Amino acid sequence: MDLPGPIHDILLVFLGSGLILGGLGV
């Protein structure tokens, strides 16, 4: 995926948050 910097950062934060919430079982 060739994405602009800001969009790429937002996706990383979104995916990271999803993994954390999933790990907590929320």
N, C-alpha and C positions, 0 to 999 in steps of 0.2 A: 504493500500500500504506500503510495506516495501522497502524503497529506501535508498541508501547511502546518507549521510549528504549533500555533495556538490550538488548532483543532486536535492535533495529535496529543498534546498535553492534556486536553479535556478528556479525550477518550481514555488515556492512561489512568487519570484520576477516577473516572467513572468505573472502569473495569476493576481498579484497585479497591474502590469502595465496595463494589459488588462482592469481591472475593472476601473482604473483611467481614461484611455482613453475613455472607454465606457461612463463613467459618464460625461465627458466633451463633449460627442457627436461627437467625432472625428471618 
